[in-house]
Amino acid sequence: MAGACGLGPHGETRESSILSPPKGVNMTTNRIMKIHEFEKAIYYRASCSCGEPDCDLTLELERDDDCKMIFLNMYKKLRWSAHWRSDNFFQILWRKIKMAFKVLFSGYTEVEECFIFCGDEQIDDFLNALKEGRDYLNGT
């Protein structure tokens, strides 16, 4: 069974699934891509080091001139695991039903998802992308 964030059963990464950026997308730094630029917003995609595209993180930096603020929004595909400690179809189905009812009646759920940085270089590049976005939105 695969581990968290697309890691294999022994923690190995799937480097073979990492593709080059799509046409028209600027590689800003190591595994950080600038994907959209607007007058008051800029978008980046950060590639998770596990190599699974579903684990990527999309960052939106948006400037609000009225409030004099810059907002950072992060988008990521989150997953529930109803298969935890069970292979029994009915136990898995019962967990899925309980999860759905929790969202239906409480209006929220709690999930946890990882994003793997591949060393200090990718962390520095992530920070550089945030600084680049801030500078772009401030017009400097």
Protein Blocks (a to p, Z undefined) as FASTA:
>chain_A
ZZeehiafkopacfklpccddehiacfbghiacfbdcfkbccdddddfklpaklpccddd
dddfklopacddddddddddfkgoiabfklmmmmmmmmmmmmmmnopacdddddddebjk
lmmmmmmmmmmmmmmmnoZZ
